[in-house]
Amino acid sequence: MKKLRILFLLFLLLPACKFSGNEIIPSDKMVLIMADLRLLEAGNSLDSNQQALTPERWKADYGLVFRKHNVNDSQFRQSYRHYFSRPSEFQRIMEQTITELQSREAGMKKKTP
């Protein structure tokens, strides 16, 4: 159910927009974006005020991540579809995303006494 909710939100928040060109986000950058999105989703799921998690809030939060990485929602959506349609590439990106999150977690543990 949780995975379904995340997928629903992903497609809800990334409306179809015209996108000119074939500008696929490089896989290494996609990994960083996906890691930030996973952290965003985890943080929002812990939000004690569940009513604040409106589609508008999700869209705004996703927008923050996209701006951080200097991409737009159309670029992300096109890139996501590109990688998703290539299962081996998508799997590699997701595995690298997990590794990136583990690395960040390890870095946080080192900073905490």
Sequence and secondary structure as in RCSB ss.txt:
>XXXX:A:sequence
MKKLRILFLLFLLLPACKFSGNEIIPSDKMVLIMADLRLLEAGNSLDSNQQALTPERWKADYGLVFRKHNVNDSQ
FRQSYRHYFSRPSEFQRIMEQTITELQSREAGMKKKTP
>XXXX:A:secstr
 HHHHHHHHHHHHS      S     HHHHHHHHHHHHHHHHHHHH S GGG  HHHHHHHHHHHHHHTT  HHH
HHHHHHHHHTSHHHHHHHHHHHHHHHHHHHHHHHHH  
